[in-house]
Amino acid sequence: MVLLGDVLELREAPLAVALGDSEPFFRELGEAVGEARVTLVPGNHDHRLAAPLIDARRLEDESGALGADGSDPAPPNGPLARIAGWLGSAELRLAYPGLWLRPDVYATHGHYLDCHLAVPTLERLAIAVTERVIGWPAAGPRTPDDYEAAVQPLYDLTYSLAQGSRRGQRMLRSGRSAAAWEQLGGSDGRPRVGARIVSGLVVPGAVGALNRAGLGPLTADLSGPSLRRSGLVAMAAVASSLGVDAGHVLFGHTHRSGPWPGDDPSEWELAGGGRLVNTGSWMYEPAFLGRSPSESPYWPGTVVVLEDDEPPRLQQLLGELPFATRSGR
């Protein structure tokens, strides 16, 4: 069992609260998997969990280089030790920024793609500012350390604000992005007149200013297809930069699972002939579900099943639950 990032919400609540909220899940997971191995791959929302592995690599020698594939046993203390206790007989391992599941399958949360994203999300803009300060490497291969230098300052700040500031917790709530999207796109996919004016006039002007300031290249197209394509192009850029030559690259982060039948296969292809596979999300986000929620690739509850010598297979685990149960209403 591989938990591919953002298992804990460490940017909206203190550590003790986030752990307490997750305890029932980890206990049930431990009962379900028995003595199997559980590998946790931190993402942007629980990046702090990667600290033991990152620090261990940086203590190994003067270069302290972080590889694309790193895996260690869970440390004997700290939040991961507590999680390991809840899992019971299961073996807990920590991997970051990703790991090879098979010689042809690489898995990572995917948050490094924010460094290449063309859609001007708040996180993308904050990372772009950091890149300007540190001097983002010229076009070409980038190492995990290059990516960490760009993203870690933001993650450390949001984690710190969540630990001691109620105002910081409110400011960082992830629902803000979804709410903004719903205002622009409309909860039923039909934007209101005011939102159309913002999308047609204000957004292009703001994006143009950001591009002139050197924070791009960014696009003013905030449509669903643009979000999907931008995320896939960015993730392909990460795989190329890290030198990950895989038949399949699994990631999450953007919450849009796929490819599903009906998706354009060419959008999911890697330059070396491999394919991207997005594991989706377990968050219920009405703003992204459109008019047919249960048929949406943003519908929560998707996993990827990986069997010997078979390509990764997407499977929806919550498809049979009533809509009212899944929506929380």
C-alpha positions in Angstrom: 0.0 0.0 0.0 1.4 3.3 -1.1 -0.1 6.5 0.3 0.8 9.1 -2.3 0.9 12.3 -0.4 -1.3 14.8 1.5 -2.4 12.1 3.9 -2.2 14.6 6.8 -3.4 18.2 6.6 -0.5 20.0 8.2 -1.2 23.4 6.7 -4.6 24.1 8.3 -4.3 22.7 11.8 -1.7 22.1 14.5 0.2 18.8 14.3 -1.5 17.2 17.3 -4.9 18.0 15.8 -4.0 16.6 12.4 -2.7 13.4 13.9 -5.7 13.0 16.0 -8.0 13.4 13.0 -6.1 10.7 11.1 -5.8 8.1 13.9 -9.0 6.2 13.0 -8.0 5.9 9.4 -4.5 4.5 10.2 -5.9 2.1 12.7 -8.4 0.8 10.2 -5.8 0.6 7.5 -3.5 -1.4 9.8 -6.3 -3.9 10.4 -6.9 -4.2 6.7 -3.4 -4.7 5.5 -2.1 -6.9 8.4 1.7 -7.4 8.0 1.9 -5.8 4.6 4.2 -2.8 3.9 2.7 0.7 3.9 4.8 3.4 2.3 4.0 7.0 2.9 5.2 9.6 0.3 4.7 13.1 1.6 3.2 15.8 -0.6 2.9 19.5 -0.3 0.3 19.5 2.5 2.3 17.0 4.7 5.8 17.9 3.5 7.0 18.2 7.1 6.8 14.4 7.3 9.7 14.1 4.7 12.1 16.0 7.0 13.7 12.8 8.6 14.6 11.4 5.2 15.8 14.7 3.7 17.9 15.4 6.8 19.4 11.9 6.7 20.5 12.4 3.1 22.0 15.8 3.8 24.0 14.3 6.6 25.5 11.6 4.5 28.2 13.8 2.8 29.0 17.3 1.9 26.9 17.4 -1.2 23.8 16.1 0.7 22.1 15.4 -2.6 18.5 14.2 -2.5 17.8 11.5 -5.1 14.6 11.1 -7.1 14.1 7.8 -5.3 14.5 7.6 -1.5 13.1 5.2 1.0 13.8 4.7 4.7 12.1 2.9 7.6 9.9 5.1 9.7 11.9 6.9 12.3 11.6 5.7 15.9 10.1 9.0 17.1 8.0 11.9 16.0 4.7 11.8 14.1 5.7 8.9 11.8 6.5 6.7 14.8 3.0 7.4 16.2 1.5 6.5 12.8 3.5 3.3 12.8 2.1 2.4 16.1 -1.5 2.8 14.9 -0.7 0.6 11.9 0.0 -2.3 14.2 1.8 -5.2 12.5 2.2 -3.3 9.2 5.7 -2.1 8.2 5.8 1.7 7.7 8.3 3.2 5.4 8.9 6.8 4.3 9.8 7.6 0.7 10.5 11.0 -0.8 10.2 12.6 -3.3 9.2 9.4 -4.9 10.0 5.7 -5.4 10.2 3.0 -8.0 7.4 0.5 -7.6 8.6 -1.6 -10.5 11.5 -1.0 -12.9 9.0 0.7 -15.2 6.7 2.4 -12.7 7.7 5.5 -10.7 5.4 7.2 -8.1 5.5 10.6 -6.6 3.0 13.0 -5.1 3.6 15.5 -7.9 3.9 18.8 -6.1 7.1 19.7 -8.0 4.9 20.3 -11.0 3.9 23.7 -9.4 7.3 24.9 -10.5 6.2 24.5 -14.2 2.5 25.2 -13.9 1.1 27.7 -16.4 -2.1 28.3 -14.4 -1.6 31.2 -11.9 -2.7 29.5 -8.6 -1.7 31.1 -5.4 0.8 28.4 -4.7 2.3 28.7 -8.1 2.8 32.4 -7.7 4.4 32.0 -4.2 6.9 29.5 -5.6 7.6 31.7 -8.6 8.6 34.5 -6.2 11.0 32.2 -4.4 12.5 31.1 -7.8 13.2 34.7 -8.6 15.0 35.2 -5.3 17.1 32.1 -5.4 17.8 32.2 -9.1 15.9 29.2 -10.6 18.2 27.1 -12.8 18.3 27.7 -16.5 16.3 25.4 -18.8 17.6 21.8 -18.5 17.8 19.0 -16.0 16.9 19.9 -12.4 17.6 17.9 -9.2 15.3 17.2 -6.3 17.4 19.7 -4.4 16.6 22.4 -7.0 12.9 21.8 -6.6 13.1 21.7 -2.8 14.9 25.1 -2.8 11.9 26.5 -4.7 9.0 24.8 -2.7 10.3 24.2 0.8 10.2 27.9 2.0 6.5 28.1 1.2 5.8 24.7 2.9 7.8 25.6 6.0 5.9 29.0 6.3 2.5 27.4 5.9 3.3 24.7 8.4 4.6 27.2 10.9 1.5 29.4 10.6 -0.8 26.4 11.2 1.0 25.5 14.4 0.5 28.6 16.4 -1.8 31.1 14.7 -5.6 30.7 14.3 -5.6 33.6 11.9 -2.9 31.8 9.9 -5.0 28.6 9.8 -8.0 30.5 8.5 -5.9 32.2 5.9 -4.4 29.0 4.6 -7.6 26.9 4.3 -7.4 25.0 1.0 -11.1 25.6 0.4 -10.3 29.2 -0.7 -9.0 28.0 -4.1 -12.0 25.9 -4.7 -14.3 28.8 -3.7 -12.5 31.1 -6.1 -12.9 28.6 -8.9 -16.6 28.2 -8.1 -17.1 31.9 -8.3 -15.4 32.1 -11.7 -16.8 28.9 -13.2 -20.1 28.7 -11.4 -21.1 25.7 -9.3 -22.9 24.2 -12.3 -20.3 25.1 -14.8 -22.1 28.3 -15.9 -20.2 31.4 -14.7 -22.3 34.4 -13.7 -22.1 37.7 -15.5 -19.7 39.3 -13.0 -17.5 36.2 -13.2 -17.4 36.4 -17.0 -16.3 40.0 -16.8 -13.5 39.0 -14.3 -12.4 36.1 -16.5 -12.5 38.1 -19.7 -10.9 41.4 -18.6 -9.4 41.3 -15.1 -7.7 37.9 -15.2 -5.9 38.5 -18.6 -4.7 41.9 -17.4 -3.4 40.5 -14.1 -1.7 37.5 -15.8 -0.1 39.8 -18.3 1.3 41.9 -15.5 2.6 38.8 -13.7 4.3 37.6 -16.9 6.0 41.0 -17.4 7.2 40.8 -13.8 9.0 37.5 -14.7 6.7 35.2 -12.7 5.5 33.2 -15.8 5.0 32.0 -18.3 1.3 31.9 -17.1 -1.9 31.6 -18.9 -5.2 33.5 -18.4 -7.2 30.4 -19.5 -8.7 29.1 -16.2 -11.0 26.5 -17.8 -11.1 22.9 -16.8 -9.3 21.7 -19.9 -6.6 24.3 -19.3 -6.1 23.1 -15.7 -5.9 19.5 -16.9 -3.5 20.2 -19.8 -1.3 22.5 -17.7 -0.9 20.0 -14.9 0.0 17.2 -17.3 2.5 19.3 -19.2 4.1 20.4 -15.9 4.3 16.8 -14.6 5.9 15.7 -17.8 8.4 18.5 -17.4 9.2 17.2 -13.8 9.8 13.7 -15.0 12.1 14.9 -17.8 14.0 17.2 -15.4 14.6 14.5 -12.9 15.6 12.0 -15.6 12.8 9.6 -14.7 12.6 7.3 -17.7 9.6 5.2 -16.8 6.9 3.4 -18.7 4.4 4.8 -16.2 4.7 7.8 -13.8 2.0 7.9 -11.1 1.1 11.1 -9.3 -1.8 12.9 -7.7 -1.6 16.6 -6.5 -3.9 18.1 -9.1 -6.9 15.8 -7.9 -7.9 15.1 -11.5 -7.7 11.3 -11.9 -7.0 9.7 -15.3 -6.6 8.8 -18.0 -10.1 7.5 -18.3 -11.9 6.4 -21.5 -12.7 9.5 -23.4 -9.5 11.4 -22.4 -7.1 12.3 -25.2 -4.3 9.7 -24.8 -1.8 12.1 -26.3 -2.1 14.5 -23.4 -0.9 11.8 -21.0 2.1 10.7 -23.0 5.7 11.3 -21.8 8.4 12.4 -24.2 10.2 9.0 -23.8 7.1 7.0 -24.7 5.8 6.4 -21.2 2.5 7.5 -19.8 1.3 9.7 -16.9 -1.4 8.2 -14.5 -3.1 10.5 -12.0 -4.4 8.7 -8.9 -7.0 11.3 -8.2 -8.1 12.5 -4.8 -10.2 11.6 -1.8 -11.4 15.1 -1.2 -15.0 16.0 -2.0 -14.8 19.3 -4.1 -18.2 20.3 -5.5 -16.7 23.2 -7.4 -14.9 20.8 -9.7 -17.5 18.1 -10.2 -19.7 19.7 -12.9 -23.2 18.7 -13.8 -22.6 14.9 -13.5 -20.6 14.6 -10.2 -20.4 10.8 -10.1 -19.0 10.7 -13.6 -16.4 13.4 -13.0 -12.7 12.5 -12.9 -12.6 14.7 -9.8 -14.9 12.3 -8.0 -13.2 11.2 -4.7 -12.2 7.6 -4.0 -9.9 6.6 -6.9 -6.9 4.3 -6.4 -4.4 2.8 -8.8 -4.0 -1.0 -8.8 -0.6 -2.3 -9.8 -0.3 -6.0 -10.6 2.7 -8.0 -11.8 3.6 -7.2 -15.5 0.3 -5.3 -15.9 -0.1 -1.6 -16.6 -1.4 0.6 -13.7 -5.2 0.3 -13.5 -7.5 3.1 -12.2 -10.3 1.9 -9.9 -13.1 3.9 -8.3 -13.8 2.6 -4.7 -16.6 5.0 -3.8 -18.7 4.6 -6.9 -21.5 2.7 -5.2 -22.1 5.0 -2.2 -25.1 7.3 -2.3 -24.4 10.8 -3.5 -25.8 12.3 -0.2 -23.3 10.2 1.8 -20.4 11.3 -0.3 -21.4 14.9 -0.4 -21.7 15.1 3.4 -25.3 16.3 3.1 
